[in-house]
Amino acid sequence: MAFEGLSSKLQDITRKLRGKARITESDLKEMLREVKLALLEADVNYKIVKDFIATIQENALGQDVLKSLTPGQQVIKIVKDELVELLGGQDSKVNFTPNPPTIIMLVGLQGSGKTTTAGKLANLFRKQGKKPLLVACDIYRPAAIKQLQVVGAQLNIPVYSNENSKDVVQISKQAISHAISKLNDVVILDTAGRLHIDEALMQELKNVKQGVKPHEILLVVDSMTGQDAVNVAQSFNEALGIDGIVLTKLDGDTRGGAALSVKKVTGRPIKFAATGEKLSDIEEFHPDRMASRILGMGDVLSIIEKAEESFDEEEAKKLEQQLRKKEFDLDDYLAQLKQVKKMGSFSSLLKMIPGMANIKDLKVDDKEFVRIESMIQSMTKEERRNPKILNGSRRVRIAKGSGTTVQQINQFMKTFEVTQKMMKKMQDGKNMKKMLKNFNQNDLKNLMK
């Protein structure tokens, strides 16, 4: 995952500070040196790192933080505040015009993920009540138009293309007229990319900008390209005047330096982050939430939003009624498992829970949930309703039916008992915050095994 190395190092640093009753100026300098190295290793621009460290040092020394009652906590807060500022400070959203359609032009290098991002954004906007139209403006790359049509078909979102024309400006204007006639209120232009920045690419994009006057120009940046991403962002901004950035491949094995550098270098906000391969794996970028994730402070707001978007209201009411009756069987477990899977990978969700990122030996294999589904589906209705009747012979039969072992069945049943324990705590009136605070971490590790 993006930021993993940086996040781990910064969490180690803040863990040392947390709860310290006394911090000397020498301690602060040593901590800042470690933060500096962590950021540089994460491929953050050197000048940005230098300014970042200087600001933290100035704030920590200038506000008599070291003499306060909780100096460690104060320093951590300063680090977090500066990290939020580095990532953009405030949330920045797409500015939809009151006179539709809103025209959004996606630009970027070839391979940055523009076409997939176009589909993801269209899908996201549709969930927000919009009626998007995708436009194939890449007339050079083989099968580029077909790729966008496939994405559109998967999402059931219309795609406008004109394979007989080689004039991208004309195609864009035709698409906007088509959108007006079909009452599409958002038009997303998927423009052509190049393997590197060249004058021909920039001139064509300038022509499109001048011809259709897009309301938003969003630069799609591959976060795995490190400092190159920063250079690309700077070049596109100088030539076109971009309005925002979409970071892709944040789920990859990347150091994350690009995300921490592009805002500062371009002065343009990160508006969206693509976090996976699915066409639903994109989210609005929140600097404060991302800073909290990096520092291991969790991101409960994002979990709640994902839950609200993914969970079926009727299923939630049914579960609530069963909890009130103190009933929670394996059918309920399977139903909830399917709901959670809609929210994304379990490993990514776990990192949003405060404190969970600090559990070093906690590993989650998302494929395990496929095995769990097979186990439950191999049980009879009676066994799912009353797991206590699962004796040795029944477990052997279930293992054969699900392609698992009796040992895996036994481990899963321990997991289910832990889940029942969590559900009872929720039913007894304890809120989620208290439950997370009081729940034994060994129980959670058992749940993840």
Phi, psi and omega in degrees: 000151177301146177072002188302312181295313179298314181301315181299316181292315181294324178293323176297319180295312182292329178297324179293325183282324188302126176085358180291130182279341183212132177229127179269168178297327178294319177300317181297316180297321178294319179297316181293328176296318179294319178297317180301313180296319180298317180292319179295320178295332178279005176073030175279141180308134187300316181297321179296318179298315181301314180292321181300312181295318181297320180294316179298315181298317180297316181292319182292322181276327185283342183251017181053037180297319184295339180265359183285173181288331180232068185298322180300312180296322181295317180295318178300319179297319180296317179300315181296315181300319180288327177293319176300315180297320180297324181278356176134346178079282182254155173296145178228120184250167176293135179269098179283132181286144177289346178245085185296158011270149171281126182259120180244122182253119179264129179231163179154173180285159176296134179094358181282345178101028183299312185296314178296321179296323178302315178295318180297318180294318178300318179296317179295315180295324179297321177297335179271008176095008180271167178237087188278157172231128176267141183234124181275101181253004178266099183261006185253313185290130179303133177066013180296317180295317179299320180300316180293324178295322177295315178299315179299319180295321179298326183264352186061043178242132184295147178235129176260132177213158176217091185286351180272350183251143176249012181256104185294325178296315179297317179300317181297316180294320178297319181297320180293320176297319178298318180297319180296319181291331181260006179062032172282126183263357175223128178243123181248114181270115177267093186278167181284148175247174175229165178288340175208165181288126176222166185295323181296318179299310183296322181294319179296318179294322176297321179296319178295317179301315181291325185284322185244351178049067181298147178284332180221131170248113183252125178271123178268119185241129175281110185292348181278353183272003173061226184296335176301324179298323180292317179297319178298314181300318181295317181295314180296321181293319180294324183276323188247332187076070183289159180256342181186175185233141171246119179269125178253165175060035176288353177270355183280176180278077185237153182280345172083003183299328180300316182296328181274353184248325190298321181297314183292321183287318184268335186077007180253141186283152169279120184258330181219155176226125176268125191243013181182182184274336182293153181288355175261356186274067173212145181215155174295143185272126178242108182305318182292321180291319179295320178298319179297319179296315182300321182272006177074022181268001178083174180208070185296326181300320179292324177298314181299316180296318178296320180295316181297325181283325189265328189280134177286127185298319181294319178297320180296319179295319180298316179297318180300317179297320180290325178294322179297329179271004182061040177244130174204102184252187185289335174295319178295318179302313181296319180298317180290326178297318179294324178293317181295322181299331178294337184280347182125187181294142183294326180297322179289324178294320183299324181291345179275349179278127182307128176091340184290328180295343182274353180276103190297318187265018180270112181236140182237124175256109183296339177292339179300329182290334175293319179295321180298317178302317180297319180299310184294319181290343177273357179268157174282166178302320181296319181293323179291325180284327184225080184299344181295340181276001182286087178275186184301313183293323178295320181293325177296316180297316181295320180298316179295318182292333183256000180070029180239188179248162177299324179299319178292324176298315181298318180296318179297320180295327174294319177300317181297321178297321177297318179298318177300323178297317178296316181297323178296321179296321178292319182292329181284006173097004179279135180282168185300322182298314179294322181297315179296326181288320186269341184292132184293131182294331176295324176298319180295320177298320176298322181295328184271347185294000000 
